[in-house]
Amino acid sequence: MPNINANVYIALGINPKNQVFGVDITNHLHLLSIESFAESIAISENGIIWAIAANPGPGGANLYWSAGDGNWHAAGPSAKEAVKITGSIANQAYYYGTDDCLYYINTSGEGEQIGPIPDVQYLDYGGGFLWIVAPTQQGGIPSLQFCQIGTRSFDWRTFTGAPSPTDICVNAYGNCYGIQSYSPRYFLNDGVRTGSAGTGANGKALEMSYKKTYYLLSTNANADGNEVMVYTNFQGYSNFIDAKFRAIQVLGTYYQYG
């Protein structure tokens, strides 16, 4: 992906004042919204930021998008009330509504209902794959499922063993990362292979985000937010280390190095 829109930042986040911010390559933070604005954010492949508003805006809108310049636009009259959001290809996104349905939308305001899915706990997109944690049947235990988008068929496949990770994220290659027992774990899009997703944060991993760079929030928190950790490889040694900024949500972008 080219470094355009919010992909000029290596990461995005929300601070305890519910302001969206961007993190540049020198690790400086740039505020991208007013206070009390965002409850959660997501990013599309071309760098469009999507936000579920902490407080409804004019007309009751709670879903907004931005090119990363600090200007925010209501998603359009077709948008339903969103409770979970993930970016998708180009300038598109998927979101889960208060009516327990999955929706598609783009920055032009075009949208449609994909269909009902009961009790979605988490969802995220990356690399042509949409992953969710949801019951396979009404009243069931939420389990990790995925589908390859593009055919519009949404043929969901349950990951082997029906794991139920928390706060999943999906990288630019379509593989899923989630948390089990406060430790990071990967789930490959072959639907079978899984394992530890890195050391240095075991027992204190709270939330994760991974597109091109792998971040997580640790359980270590103070008034400035949770400690953000970043996965690094230095002299052949890979580990999660302190990213030197804090947030209540961290979001890796599609920033392309070099």
C-alpha positions as CSV (number, residue, x, y, z in Angstrom):
1,M,0.0,0.0,0.0
2,P,1.3,3.5,-0.7
3,N,1.9,5.9,2.2
4,I,-1.1,8.0,1.6
5,N,-4.0,9.2,3.8
6,A,-3.4,7.9,7.4
7,N,-0.8,5.4,6.1
8,V,1.7,8.2,6.4
9,Y,1.7,7.2,10.1
10,I,3.1,3.9,11.4
11,A,0.4,3.7,14.0
12,L,-2.8,5.4,15.1
13,G,-4.4,5.5,18.6
14,I,-7.0,6.9,20.9
15,N,-5.9,8.6,24.1
16,P,-7.8,8.7,27.4
17,K,-9.5,12.0,26.2
18,N,-10.9,10.0,23.3
19,Q,-8.8,11.9,20.8
20,V,-7.5,10.1,17.7
21,F,-3.8,10.5,17.2
22,G,-1.2,9.4,14.6
23,V,2.3,8.3,15.4
24,D,5.0,9.2,12.8
25,I,8.2,7.3,11.9
26,T,10.1,9.4,14.5
27,N,7.6,8.3,17.2
28,H,6.0,11.8,17.5
29,L,2.3,12.0,18.2
30,H,-0.1,14.2,16.1
31,L,-3.6,14.8,17.3
32,L,-6.3,14.1,14.6
33,S,-9.5,14.8,16.4
34,I,-11.1,16.8,19.1
35,E,-11.6,15.5,22.6
36,S,-14.4,13.1,23.4
37,F,-14.7,12.1,19.8
38,A,-13.8,8.4,19.2
39,E,-14.8,5.2,21.0
40,S,-12.9,3.0,18.5
41,I,-11.1,3.2,15.2
42,A,-10.2,1.1,12.2
43,I,-8.2,1.6,9.0
44,S,-8.8,0.6,5.4
45,E,-6.0,-0.5,3.1
46,N,-5.6,2.9,1.5
47,G,-5.3,4.7,4.8
48,I,-8.9,5.8,5.5
49,I,-9.6,5.9,9.2
50,W,-13.0,4.8,10.4
51,A,-14.3,5.9,13.8
52,I,-17.2,4.9,15.9
53,A,-18.0,8.1,17.8
54,A,-18.0,8.3,21.5
55,N,-21.0,10.6,21.3
56,P,-23.5,10.8,18.3
57,G,-22.9,13.8,16.0
58,P,-25.4,15.8,14.0
59,G,-28.3,13.8,12.9
60,G,-27.4,11.0,15.3
61,A,-24.5,9.7,13.2
62,N,-22.1,7.5,15.1
63,L,-19.9,6.3,12.2
64,Y,-17.3,8.7,10.6
65,W,-14.3,8.5,8.3
66,S,-11.2,10.6,7.7
67,A,-8.3,10.8,5.3
68,G,-6.0,11.3,8.3
69,D,-5.9,15.1,8.0
70,G,-8.0,15.8,11.1
71,N,-11.3,16.3,9.1
72,W,-14.1,13.9,9.8
73,H,-17.1,13.1,7.7
74,A,-20.3,11.3,8.6
75,A,-20.5,7.9,6.9
76,G,-23.7,8.8,5.1
77,P,-27.5,8.2,5.3
78,S,-27.1,4.5,4.6
79,A,-25.0,3.9,7.7
80,K,-26.7,2.1,10.6
81,E,-25.6,2.5,14.2
82,A,-22.3,0.7,14.5
83,V,-20.8,-1.1,17.5
84,K,-17.8,-2.7,15.9
85,I,-15.8,-1.6,12.8
86,T,-13.0,-2.8,10.6
87,G,-11.4,-1.4,7.5
88,S,-11.4,-3.4,4.3
89,I,-10.0,-3.0,0.7
90,A,-9.5,0.4,-0.8
91,N,-11.8,3.0,0.9
92,Q,-14.2,0.4,2.3
93,A,-15.2,-1.0,5.7
94,Y,-17.3,-3.6,7.4
95,Y,-19.1,-2.9,10.6
96,Y,-21.4,-4.7,13.0
97,G,-24.6,-2.9,13.9
98,T,-26.8,-2.8,17.0
99,D,-29.3,-5.0,15.0
100,D,-26.8,-7.9,15.0
101,C,-26.1,-7.6,11.3
102,L,-22.9,-7.2,9.3
103,Y,-22.7,-4.2,6.9
104,Y,-20.5,-3.0,4.1
105,I,-19.9,0.7,3.6
106,N,-17.5,3.0,1.6
107,T,-16.5,6.7,1.8
108,S,-19.1,7.6,-0.9
109,G,-21.8,6.6,1.5
110,E,-22.7,3.5,-0.5
111,G,-23.6,0.6,1.8
112,E,-25.5,-2.6,2.1
113,Q,-26.4,-5.3,4.7
114,I,-24.4,-8.5,4.4
115,G,-26.7,-10.4,6.7
116,P,-27.4,-11.3,10.4
117,I,-24.7,-12.9,12.5
118,P,-25.5,-13.6,16.1
119,D,-23.4,-12.1,18.9
120,V,-20.2,-11.0,17.2
121,Q,-17.6,-10.4,19.8
122,Y,-14.7,-9.3,17.6
123,L,-14.0,-8.7,13.9
124,D,-11.1,-7.6,11.8
125,Y,-10.0,-7.6,8.1
126,G,-6.6,-8.0,6.5
127,G,-5.1,-9.4,3.3
128,G,-8.4,-10.4,1.7
129,F,-9.7,-12.2,4.8
130,L,-12.4,-11.2,7.3
131,W,-12.2,-12.9,10.7
132,I,-14.8,-12.9,13.5
133,V,-15.3,-14.4,16.9
134,A,-19.0,-15.4,17.1
135,P,-21.2,-18.4,17.8
136,T,-21.7,-20.7,14.9
137,Q,-25.3,-21.1,16.1
138,Q,-27.7,-19.0,18.2
139,G,-26.8,-19.4,21.9
140,G,-23.5,-21.2,21.2
141,I,-20.0,-20.5,22.5
142,P,-18.2,-17.8,20.4
143,S,-15.5,-19.3,18.2
144,L,-12.9,-18.0,15.7
145,Q,-14.2,-18.0,12.1
146,F,-13.0,-16.6,8.8
147,C,-13.9,-16.2,5.2
148,Q,-12.1,-15.0,2.1
149,I,-13.9,-11.9,0.8
150,G,-14.3,-10.9,-2.9
151,T,-16.9,-13.5,-3.9
152,R,-19.5,-11.8,-1.7
153,S,-20.6,-15.3,-0.6
154,F,-19.2,-15.0,3.0
155,D,-18.7,-18.7,3.4
156,W,-17.6,-18.8,7.0
157,R,-15.1,-21.5,8.1
158,T,-14.4,-22.3,11.8
159,F,-10.8,-22.5,12.8
160,T,-9.7,-26.0,13.9
161,G,-10.5,-26.6,17.5
162,A,-13.0,-23.6,17.7
163,P,-10.7,-21.4,19.8
164,S,-12.2,-18.3,21.4
165,P,-9.5,-15.6,21.5
166,T,-10.1,-12.1,22.6
167,D,-9.5,-8.8,20.7
168,I,-8.4,-10.3,17.4
169,C,-6.6,-8.4,14.6
170,V,-5.7,-9.5,11.1
171,N,-2.4,-8.5,9.4
172,A,-1.8,-7.5,5.8
173,Y,-1.3,-11.2,4.8
174,G,-4.7,-12.4,6.1
175,N,-3.5,-14.1,9.2
176,C,-5.2,-13.6,12.6
177,Y,-3.7,-12.7,15.9
178,G,-5.6,-12.9,19.2
179,I,-5.1,-13.1,22.9
180,Q,-5.5,-16.2,25.1
181,S,-4.8,-16.1,28.8
182,Y,-3.3,-12.5,28.3
183,S,-0.7,-13.9,25.9
184,P,-0.5,-13.2,22.1
185,R,-1.2,-16.1,19.7
186,Y,-1.4,-16.4,15.9
187,F,-4.0,-18.3,13.8
188,L,-3.0,-18.8,10.2
189,N,-5.5,-18.6,7.3
190,D,-5.0,-22.3,6.5
191,G,-7.5,-22.7,9.4
192,V,-5.2,-25.1,11.2
193,R,-1.8,-23.8,12.3
194,T,-1.6,-21.8,15.5
195,G,1.1,-20.9,18.1
196,S,2.7,-18.3,20.3
197,A,2.9,-14.8,18.6
198,G,5.9,-13.5,20.4
199,T,7.6,-13.1,23.8
200,G,7.9,-10.1,26.1
201,A,4.2,-9.6,26.7
202,N,3.0,-13.0,27.9
203,G,0.6,-12.6,30.8
204,K,0.0,-8.9,30.2
205,A,-1.4,-8.7,26.6
206,L,-4.7,-6.9,26.6
207,E,-5.4,-5.8,23.0
208,M,-3.5,-6.2,19.7
209,S,-3.2,-4.6,16.3
210,Y,-1.2,-5.8,13.3
211,K,-1.2,-4.7,9.7
212,K,2.5,-4.2,8.8
213,T,3.8,-3.4,12.3
214,Y,2.7,-5.5,15.3
215,Y,1.5,-3.6,18.4
216,L,-0.3,-4.5,21.6
217,L,-1.7,-2.8,24.7
218,S,-0.4,-4.3,27.9
219,T,-2.3,-4.4,31.2
220,N,0.2,-1.9,32.6
221,A,-2.0,1.3,32.7
222,N,-1.9,4.8,34.3
223,A,-3.7,8.1,33.7
224,D,-2.1,8.5,30.3
225,G,-3.4,5.2,29.1
226,N,-2.1,1.6,28.6
227,E,1.5,0.9,27.8
228,V,1.9,0.2,24.1
229,M,4.3,-2.4,23.1
230,V,5.8,-3.0,19.6
231,Y,7.3,-6.2,18.2
232,T,10.9,-5.8,17.1
233,N,13.7,-7.8,15.6
234,F,17.1,-6.6,16.6
235,Q,20.3,-8.6,15.9
236,G,18.3,-11.7,15.5
237,Y,16.4,-11.4,18.7
238,S,12.6,-10.8,18.5
239,N,10.6,-9.5,21.4
240,F,7.8,-7.0,22.4
241,I,9.3,-3.8,23.8
242,D,7.9,-0.5,25.1
243,A,6.8,1.6,22.1
244,K,7.3,4.8,24.2
245,F,3.7,6.0,23.9
246,R,0.4,5.2,25.6
247,A,-3.2,4.7,24.4
248,I,-6.5,3.2,25.2
249,Q,-6.6,1.7,21.7
250,V,-3.6,1.2,19.3
251,L,-4.0,0.6,15.6
252,G,-1.2,-0.5,13.3
253,T,-1.4,1.0,9.8
254,Y,-0.4,-0.2,6.3
255,Y,2.7,2.1,6.4
256,Q,5.2,0.8,3.9
257,Y,8.8,1.0,5.0
258,G,11.4,2.0,2.4
